[in-house]
């Protein structure tokens, strides 16, 4: 009776390389679909839940498919050496040799960076965006994202933000319309607007700013491109009517060169603001507009630029208190004075 000998380290290495080469060849013919991705993601976390049996019945319920459909998906995954050929303790299991070779090397190079920068999306935790980024990273390179700590903590983060609840239902409907270039109909329930009028718009962009989400769209009734707060849309219906997306639809084409967030206007003006104190230092490293210029002396930095973002510029000036003084245009100076006087009256009343 002969005894099977143990493989040498060199033979093990050679066998591993052969398996990897076979996987690369199969990669040209096989790609993971959404259901396969879900199964893989679930099984990567399976060791943390030994009490659960991740079998055909489990995945049929999870994916809302029949068991024969699950068997076909599992057969594809097994046939491509992604899952082990037999159940392990009653559960499907990922083959230990599988290491994500179904994804291009060019793609892998940037995934770690994206995983780190996903921390920047934490301010949009109320939107589907964060989950989408997690899914994308996990789908492209599971070994990077297999621990949730990549997303729940990290070395690239966003400071704690004000909470803002996003209407996910509105998001899903608007996003569907954007993907199809279909018009949408809704009532806009923001205060001081006509809440009764049904609006039909061409959705151009969803704009994210400090946790809020806005819809940038052409309004057929007003014949204007307007910005709507997503949370104030009511009775949203995606229509069958399609529209043709114009070449210059993007918000950045309507800000007059300004870089102060979600605000657009038709009136491009030249602004001049004098910054002192720490604001003077801060301004040297920040760009308010594409064409800004600086004049400096010992006491102040004066910034000149053009923009159509009047209200945003006023907010910036007021946020710096006595360290920011508007010099032009005249209507900005007047608004600034009016706000300061109104605040002074509030102080007198206390």
Buried (B, 14 or more C-beta within 10 A) or exposed (E): EEEEEEEEEEEEEEEEEEBBEBBEEBBEEBEBEEBBBBBBBBBBEBEEEEEEBBBBEBBBEBBEBEEEBBEEBBEBBBEBBBBBEEBEEEBBBBBEBBBBBBBEEEEBEEBBEBBBEBBEBBBBBBBBBBEEBBBBBBBBBBEBBEEEEBBEEBEEEEEEEEEBEBBEEBBEBBBEBBEEBBBBBBBBEEEEEEEEEEBBBBBBBBBBEEBBBBBBBBBBEEEEBBBBBBBBBEEBEBEEEEBEEEEEBEBEEBBBBBBBBBBBBEEBBEBBBBBBBEBBEEBEEEEBBBBBEEEEEEEBBBBBBBBBBBEBBBEBBBEBEEBBBBBEBEEBBEBBEEEEEEEEEEEEEE
